[in-house]
Amino acid sequence: MAKNNSLANPATHPFKKRLWRTTKFSALMLGVVFAANSWSASTSVSAPTFKQLTSIQEQIAANKSTEAFNALKTLHAEVEQGSIDEALVLQMLGYTEMGRNNYAPAIDYLKRSLALNMLPENVKYNVGYMVAQLYAAQEKYDEALVFAEEWFKTIAAPTPEQAIFMANIFAQTEKYQQAIPYVKQAIAAGVASGKEPRESWYQLYIACSFELKDYNQAAEALQTAIKTWPQKPDYWEQLASVYVMQGKELKGLASLQLAWKLGVLQKESSIRSLVQLSVTQGVPEVGARLLDAALQKNAVPRNETYVDLLANAWIAARENTPAIAAFEELAKITGSGDPYVRIANIYVDQAKWKPAEQALRKALQSNVKEPGKAWLILGIVMTEQTQFDQGFDAFKKARAYVYTEKQAGSWLKYAEDLRRQHNWIKRSQETEG
């Protein structure tokens, strides 16, 4: 089976989604309150500025963001340039604009606040984290990474969520190798804390592994995902696809078979892949019986594609009776005579000439893609039954088609020789009698 079989390609896993989730404005403002209180204690922030900021925070708490923003703009014009007061006002302006979903000006205010180099270290890196998030919200991931890396270095014990944020940023900038350690760190931290890691973390881990073509790592991650979320068909299907990519088709087949037995496998494409893998791996009967069961359960539509697949699987399994039944059903579905030609071939292989003749005559009463071949086989069948005249007639009709002209001519000569031989034997027997 080709490596790019009909299994879903796991390398296209949709992990590149927007990373930013808008945080409630009240939560963001906690950082501003913390910063204002710490600066007031240091006597570096002037008392009038601190008083006005406190009043502005009350406006924000009352959902008066426009009034708060206007007050901050007025205050910014009054404070000393380059001072801690200005840094604090700019920071609050940035958070205010962020709360109003005005990301571009929010970034500008926060970067201007950082550029003054007046913020305490812990506050400075938290602001940098916010800038990184805002860039991510605008899908400017390269800019986000610059701030995120600096911020992450300052964290003594990163939370799983913080590690995943870094992993996402690296993945979005197609630095998959750098993303992997952060994903592993998040998963390990989650497990250590007794919490079940989020499914999206594993999805990111799997996707990065595929991007790196590290299929061993992808298989390991998928196996863990299957243990945690066994009812998710995508993981079973992706694991089977990994095995196929590695040339381990039997393992891929076993994975899909187990998913089928567990009642997880649902996608038409995966059921079709399971049947095709069964045929190519030398166990076509397994695929045929599974597909027959799937058709009975309406897991796949009883249409031309699947009935044809069923018939061919039975043929590969050398199960002639169900194969013939499937081809007869296919003929009814398609209105074509070609399935009857396939039936005739089955009978010819068994030297069952009369049933073969009946199938061919049905085929020729309907549309056949290559009627010359049907007439050629009918000529052979009639010759084998010593009905030479009908055989000659069939060969002559087959000879009218370019693609069977040469074969039909050869068979016609051979049939004429057979008839002469047959007549000679018959006369000899009559003479002896």
N, C-alpha and C positions, 0 to 999 in steps of 0.2 A: 504493500500500500504506500502511496506517495506520502511524504512527510507533511505536505500541505493538504491533508485530507479535509473532509468537511467538518471536522471538529472545530469549535469556535477558536479563533486565534487568541490566546491569552495575552499576547504582546500588545493587543489593542485595549487592554483594560482601562476603563475611563477614570483614572485617578487624578487627572489634571483638572481639578475643579477649583473654583474660587476658594481661597483659604480664609478670607476674611469673613468673620461672622460679627455683624454689628453688635457691639456691646452696649448695654443700656447706659445712658448718659450718667445716671446717678452713680453707677459703679465706677465709671471712669473718673468722676470728680472726687472720689475718695483719695486718689493720689494727690490732687491739688490741695485738699484739706490738710493732708499729712505734711505736704511740703510747706504750706503757709505756717502751720504750727511750729515746725522745726526751725524755720527761719526767724520767727518772732522771738523764739527763745535765745537765739544767738545775737540779738540786738543789731544784726546786720540789716534787717528789713526795717524800714522806717515805720513808726507807729501809724501815721496817717494812711500809708499804703496798706498796711495790714488791716486797718479798720475798714477801709473801702472794699478790700477784697472779701472781708467777712460779710459785708452787706451784699456784695454781688453774689456770693455763694448762696445767700438766703433767697435772692431772686431766682437763681438756678433751681434751687430746691422747690420753688413755687412754680416751676415750668415757665418762667419768664425769660427764656433764652435770648430773645431779641433785645429786651431791655438790658440784660446782663452783658450782651455783646457790645451794645452801644456804650454802656458805662465803662467797660474795659478799654474801649477805644479812646474814650475821653481821658481815662486814667493814664493810659500809655503816653499820651501827649504831655502829661504833667510830670511823670517820674524822670529821674536823672538817667540820661543815656549811659549804657554800659554798666549799670548798677544791678545789684541783686533784685531790686524792685522791678526794674524793667524785665529781667529774666523771668521773674515770677508772673508778671502781667502777660508777657508773651506766651508763657506756658499755659496760662489759663485761657488766653485767646485761642490757642491751638485746641485745647480740650473742648472749648465751647463750640468751635467750628466742627470738630469731630462729632459732637453730640447732635449737630444739625445736618450731619452727613455731607458737609462741605469739605471733602478730603484734601483737595489740592491746597486751599488756603490754610487748612489745619497743619499740613506738612510744612508749609512756609513759616508759620508762626513758631512751630516747635523747633525747626532747624535754626531759626534766628535766636531762639532762647538758648539752644545748645551752643551756638557760635559765640555767645558772650562769655562762655567758660566760667560762669559764676554759680552754676548749680552744684549742690553737694553730689558726691560720687554716686550714692545710691539712687538719688533722684535723676541724675543725668542719664544713667543707663536704663532706667524705667522709661524715660522720655524717648530714648533711642528705640526701645522695644515698641513703643506706640507708633513711632515714625515707620518702623519696619512693617507693622500691621497695616498702616494706612497705605503704604506703597503696595503691599500685597492686595489690598482691597481694590487698587487701581490696576492690578495685574502688571505692576512694574517690579518684577521679581529680582532683577539684578540690583536695583537700588535698595530693595528691602533687605537683601542679603548683606549688604555693607553694614547696615545698622544692626541687623540681627546677630551677626557674628560677634560684634563688639559687646553687645548686650549679654549674650550667652556666656561669654568668658567670665563675667562678674558673678555668675550664679554658683554658689557653693554646692547646693544640692538641687539640681533641676527637677521639676516635676515631669511626669510623663507627657503632660500637655505641652510643656515648654520644649521638650525634646522633639515632639512630633511637629511643632511649629517649625523648628529648624529643618527637620527632614523634608517637610513639604516645600519649604523655600528652595532647598537644594534640588529637589526633584523638579520643581517648576523651572529651574534654570538648567535643567538637563545634566546636573552634576549627581548622577545616580549613585556613583561609588561613594561620594561623601554623604549622601542621604542615608545609606544603609546603617552606619553605626548609630545614628540618632534614632532610627526606627527600633533597632535592637535595644537601645538604651531605654526607650519608652516602654517597650513590651516587658523587659526585665524588671523595670521599676514598678510597673503595674502588677506583675506577678508577685514581686517581693512584698508589696503592700497588701496582698490578699485580694486584690480587685481583678476581675476578669478584664484583660486588655480589650479595647474597643475593636470591633470588626474592621473599621476603616484603617486601623494601624496595620493590620495584616494585609489588607488590600494594597496599601502603599508598599509594604515590604515585598509582596508578590510582584507588583507591577515594576518596581525598580529592578528586581532580580531578572525579570524578563527583558527589560531594556538592556541589561548588562549581558544577556544571554547566559546567565549563570543558572542553568536549569536544575542542577543539583540543589542549589539553595532554594529555588522556586518550588521544587518538589517537596523539600523539607517544610517550607512555610505552608504549602497547600495541605500537607498531611496534618499539620497542627490545626489549620483552619477547619478541616473536615472533622477532626475530633471534637472541636468546640462547637461547630455549626453543621452537624451532619445532614441536616435537611435542606441545605443550600445546594442546588444542583450545579451551580456555576463552578464550585470548587472541585467537584468530582470531574466535571467535563474538562476543566483546565488541567487537572492532574493527569488525566488520560492523554491530553494533548502534549503535555511535557514529556511523558513516556514515549509517545510517538516521535517527537522531535529528537529524542535521545536514541531512537532505534529500538526501543523496548516495547514493541507493539503488543506483545503478550501481556505485559504489565498494564498497558493502557486498556486492553480488552478486559482484564480482570477487574480493573477499577470500575469500568462502565457496567460490567455484569453485576458487581456488588451493589452499585447505585440502583440498578434496575430491580434487584431483589429486595432492596430496602424501600422501594417505591418512591425513590427520589428523582430518578431520571424522567424528565418531562418533555424536553425540547425535541421536536421532530428531527432536527439535524443530528442530535446526539444519538437518538435511536438508530437513525440511518448509519451513523458512523460505527455504532456497535455491531450492526449487521455486517457492514463492509469489512470491519476488522475480523469478525468471526470467519468470513469467507477467505480472506487473504492469509489468515493464520492457520488455516487447515481444519477449522471446526465449523464448517458451514451449516451443519445441522443445528448447532446452538443458535446461530443467527436466524435461521429460518423459523425455528420454533418460537424464538423471542419475538420476531416480527409478526408471526401469526397471532401470538398472544396480544401484541400491541394493537393489531388491527381489530381483534375481537373486543378489546377494551376501548376502542376509539381513541387511543393515545396518538395515533397517526391517522390521517384520512385514508379511506379506502379508494384511492384514486390510481391513475395510471402509473405514477412514479413508484408507489409502494407495492402495488400488486406485481408490477414488473420486477421489482427488487426481490419480492418473495419468490416468484417463479424461478428466477436465476439462482437464488440461494438454495432452493430445493434441487435444482439441476446440479449445482456444485456438490451437494450432499448425496447425489445419486439416488434421490428419492423421486422416482419417476411419476408415481401416481399423484402425489400432491402437486408436483410440478405441472402436470397436465391440467389438473383442476384449476391451478392458478392462471395458466395460459388461456384456458377457456373463459375464465372470468375477465381476463384482460381483453380478450376479443370483444366481449359484450360491452365493456367500458369504452373501448376506443372505436368500435365499429370497423376495425381493420382486420384484414385477413392474415397479417404477419404472425400473430400468435399461433395460428393454425399451422403455419409453416414450421414454427418451432416444435409444435406437437408432432408433426410429421417426422421431423428429424429424430425425435425421441424414439418413435416407433421404428424408423429405419435402422437405428443403432441396435434395436432388438430383433431385427429381421421380421417385424410384424407388418407385412406388406399391405394387407387389407385395411387395417386401421389407419395406416399411413396414407393410403389412397383416399380414404374418406376425409381425412383432415386436409389434404391438399385440395380436394375438390371444393371444400368449404372455403378455403383460403382464396381460391381463384374466382369464387362467386362474389368476393368482397374486394376492396381496394388493397393492393399489395405493392409495397415500395419497389420491389424488384421481381416482377412477374416472370421474367426469364428464368430465374433460379427456381421458382415454384414449378414451372413447366419442365425444367431439367430434372428435378427430383421426381416429378410424376412420371416422366419417361423411364427413369431407372426403376421405379416401383412397378410400373406396368410390365416392363421387361422381365423383372424378377418373377412376376406372376405368369410369364409366358404369353401375355396378351400383347403380342408384338405390334399389331397394327395400331393399337391405342398408344403404345410406346413410341412408335415412329411419328405419330401425329404430334405427341407432346414434344419430342425432340425437335421437330421441324418448327414448332412454335417458339421453342427456346432459342433456336438458331436465328430467329428474327431480331434478337436483342444483341447489341454489340458486346456486352459484358459476359454473355453466355454463348456467343456464336461458335467459338472454337471448341469449347467443351461439348456443346450439343452435337457438333459435327462429328467429333470423335466417338461420342456415345452412339450416334446413329449408325456409324460403320460397325461398331462393336455389336450393336443389337442385331444388325443384319446378319453378321457372322453367327451370332447365337441362334437366330431363327433358322439359318441353314443347317446348323448343327442339330438343333432340336428336331427339325423336319427329317433329317437323315436318320436320327435315332428312332424316331417314330415309325418311319418306313421300315427300318430294319426289324423292329419289334413286330410289325404287322406281317412281314414276310416270314419270320420265324414262327409266327402264330399259325 
